[in-house]
Amino acid sequence: MESFSQKMENEITNYLTRIYSINNKFIIEYINQNLDFVVNKVLLPLGLKLNESEEIFISLLESGELDYETKLKLIKNNQVRISNIEKIIEEIDFINEETGESDKSSLWGLLFKNNKVEVTWNNIVAYFNSITDDDYSTLVSFLNTNFDSLPT
């Protein structure tokens, strides 16, 4: 049974998950059309650790409506861990603010760097195989952080 504080925490940290579960097409359409506003002006300014469902978290990260910085803030502020990294796109396109040019970033790398991936050998091997620049520092750091959680 959940304590009162756990219920309150759930009440205020999974807004989008709750809204989407209502299944009101007008509200969902409004949110989808104004996703950047909803995330940057409503969710993130609350300063809470979000606890959106994995499905909602993935859809936010894969959204073309949110920029790189917003996705990075979502990664840092959401408590959910991705159960299967292969459910999510590997890279995201973004505009490099310094050069103004289109660039790519490893979404998987950001998730591993911020410890937002469940510790499974499938996730570890998938990320290892995706590394193209021979920079394994993010993976090594993830393994060191989660050493006690590694499956045997």
N, C-alpha and C positions, 0 to 999 in steps of 0.2 A: 504494500500500500504506500502510495506517495505521501510524503509529508506536505504540510501547507507550503513551506518554502520551495519545495520541488515543483509543486503545482504552479506557484506564482512565477517561478523561473520559466517554466514551459509556456505559461500564458504570454509572456512578454518577449520571447526570443525566437519564435517560429511564425512570424506574421504571415509571410507569403505561403507557407505550407498550409496554414489554417484557411487563408483566403481562397487558395486554389481548391481546398477540400470542400468548400461550400458549393463549388461548381456553378456559380452565378456567371453566366456568359458575359453580361454587361460589365461586371466588376473585373473579371479576368481580361476582357478586351481592353478596358481602360488601363489596367496595369501593364499589359503587353505593349500598348501604344505609348506609354509614359514610363517605361521601365527605368530609364536613366534617372528621371526625376524621383521616382519612388525609392530607388536604391540610395541615391546620393543625398536626397533631401528629407527622407523619412526614416529609412532603416539605419544607415550608417551613422547619422548624427546622434542617434540615441546612445551610442557609445557602449552598447551591450555586446556580449559574445552571443552571436546569433546561433540558433540551433535549428536551421532549416533542414528539411528532409534531404536525403542524398539526391533524390530525383530533382528537387527544386534547385539545390546547390549546383548540380551538373548543368541544368538548363540555364542558370545565370551565367556560369562560366563559359558556356558555348554560345551565348547570345551575342549577336553582332551589334546590338544596341548599346552595349557597355564597353567602355574603353579599357585599356590595359591597367591603368591605375585603379579604376573601380574594381576590376576583377582581382587585383592584388589585395585591395582592402577587404574584399569579400573572403578571400582565402584566409587572410589573417584573422578575420573576425567571426568566421563560422567554425563551430566546434565539430561538425560532422567530419568523418573520415571516409574517403572513397573506398568502397569494398573491393572493387575491381577496376583498376586503372584503365583497362582496355575498353570500358564503357564510355570513356570520354575522349574527345579529340586530343591528339598529341600536341599540336601547336596552335597558337592563336596569332592572327595578324593584328598588327597595331601600327599606329603612326608614331615614329620616333620623334619626340618633341624637339630634340636638338637638331636633327637634320631635316625634319619635315617629310621624310621618306617612309614608305611602307617597310615594315620589318616583321620578323617572326620571333616568337618566344616559345620556349618549351613550357606548355601548360603543365605537363607531367613534372618537369623540373621544379616549377613553382610549388606544386602540391607536395612533392617530396621534401623540398627545402623547408617548407612550413609545417611538416609533419601532419599532413592532412590525408594520408593514405594508410589504409589498414596494413599491418605488418604481415604479409603473406609472401611465400616464395614466388607465386605467380606474378604479383605486383613488382617484386624486386627484379625478377628475371626480365619482365616486359620492359621496365625502365632501363635496366642495364643494356638490353638489346637496342634501345632507342637512342642511346648516347652516340653521337656522331663526331664529337670534337675531342674525344679522349680525355674529357674532364670529368672524372668520377668523384670529385670532391663532395658534391651534393649527396650522392648515393652513400659514400663512406660516412658522412656525417649522420645521415638517416640511420644507417646500420649501427653506428656507435650509440646514438640516442636511444634506439629501440633494441639494443642487444638482448636485454632480458626478456623481451617479448617475441624474439625470433622463434618460429615454429621449429620443432626438432625433426 
